[in-house]
Amino acid sequence: MGYVGPAEAAPILVDGLQRLEYRGYDSAGIAVHDGTVVAIRKAEGKLGRLVAMLDEHTPAGSTGIGHTRWATHGPPTDFNAHPHTDPAGDIAVVHNGIIENFLPLKERLGESGASFASDTDTEVLAHLIAEEYDGDLKEAVRRAVGRAQGAYALVAMSRKEPGRIVAVRMISPLIVGLGDGETFLASDIPAILHRTRSILVIENGEMVDVTPDGVTIETLDGAAVEREPLEISWNAEQAEKGGYPHFMIKEIFEQPDVITETLSGRISGTSEVVLDGVAFPDGFVEGLDKIWITACGTAYHAGLVGKEIFERKLRIPVDVVYAHELRYRDPIIRPGSLTIAISQSGETADTLAAAELARSRGSRLLAITNVVGSTLSRISDDVLYTRAGPEIAVASTKAYLAMLIGEYLLTVAMGRARGRYTPAESADMITGLRHLPQAAEEILEGAADIAELAEAFDGAEDVYFLGRGVDYAVAMEGSLKMKEISYIHSEAMPAGELKHGTLALVTRGTPVVTVLTQGDVYDKTVSALQEVKARGAHTIAVAYADDADAHKHADRVIRIPRVPDLLSPVLSAIPLQLLAYHVADARGHDIDQPRNLAKSVTVE
Ligand code: M6R
């Protein structure tokens, strides 16, 4: 966060940090300039500790910077919290991301007699800027950045230049909010959305100079940049909890609307899909013979569903590869192929690197992302925005569902182009998609029953999720949700794989959740369910409302409305999200900010 204006900076910075805390929350700090001195307050732990410290004494001043940290270099401690300064305390810096060559820089500075107060790479930046400083903060930052390598964003201020902050974007996101006689800097829009809707998105390799007279942007090479602000249309309410105890449950309940939003305006007549932002060249889809999907975490699981539907409906081979794997392989990505990079934030460092790699091999790059103006959207040839609104909980829910909807829309659009969908078939698919918001609503009406099922997880140390085909992809997502917020060890596997080893771990009372929606492999999945039941597992199945047999195979059955099998992931994921939520809630965990995790992983 950064602020330059007429108001007291500290409350504005802290308020912004509260809204950014989901990006990292192991320590926090601010630096405020009162025209003479720069006062720094910082504390290990969640923002509340900093707030308590500020309650005792809030530094005065109308220029400031602030930060919440997700540790990369050095443990979460008071002294590793940002802001960091040079030894004289003249330069204060906050930064996201990593300075990759910080060690040689630190050694070199050490040889010149510098001493360091923290383990961080950030402190090295403060030293470099101080070393380069000769009265002009912007030029000092420019020269210092020229010596640093890595993917990061930084904001700096100088004790000698009150009313000025300078920021740089090197890959990690950075935005500027234009207020009435005041300017805000942040790494994400929700931090300042309630203050201004007028946003400048800073591009990679640009620097921003903020003074009371206004904002100038230039490239690191010194070329002036003219940029029109974006007017953000999100409702500020969307970025708040809206009466729910946690963002995660609020976001789960938003899903019917998110499906509607993501479909909205993209269906023409009864059978055509029109995707704004996607403009394949003539003949591209018809000649396409390979699709790559790359992503991490939940977005990767959405990609697994995508593989099933693209292969079945388009008959194009699809490889889904974790972005952190793809980027370091030598994949056989050929010109003329399509790479779909999926990322809620559009800022995940691994996903961006894998997407760049695919593009460098001549693949056309299509982004499925939730954040307008995100880095991924800007490096892609085509962008399918998911319109889930800001997702605040670390555990992704509504963005996942919106990604699936994006994939179905893409399937219909490409299927029509390839002649694989007749108008009648695509009309059927569209009817199915249009029914999903109502079907999702019905599941949410039964949320209380799912909350009761959480009891089955009392004292559980291991949980297993099973499924076949798209049900396996959903099982993967259900398992990730469970482990990341309940901290119970959880594994997902294809139902047929269980007997090849993992069955040895199933004992009396082990919860096993089976997604049981795919008609063509129903009996096969039931066999696996029976195998775990025979070993005393506590079995829970997710099955269609009209499945008259499910209760014969599982101890408890969660019902979802009947939809065409290929669309079932949109619905079967919802009970698994609710289950994870209630198990974590019963254990008293910090649901929106699970330990060790951050919402956007903008470092490798
Ligand atoms: O912003 P992205 O979709 O690229 O994030 C990818 C993963 O970090 C993310 O999905 C993560 O796995 C979620 N916290 C899971 O709930």
Residues whose N, C-alpha, C, O or C-beta is under 5 A from the ligand:
A	BS01	M6R	C296 G297 T298 A299 I342 S343 Q344 S345 G346 T348 V394 A395 S396 K599 V601
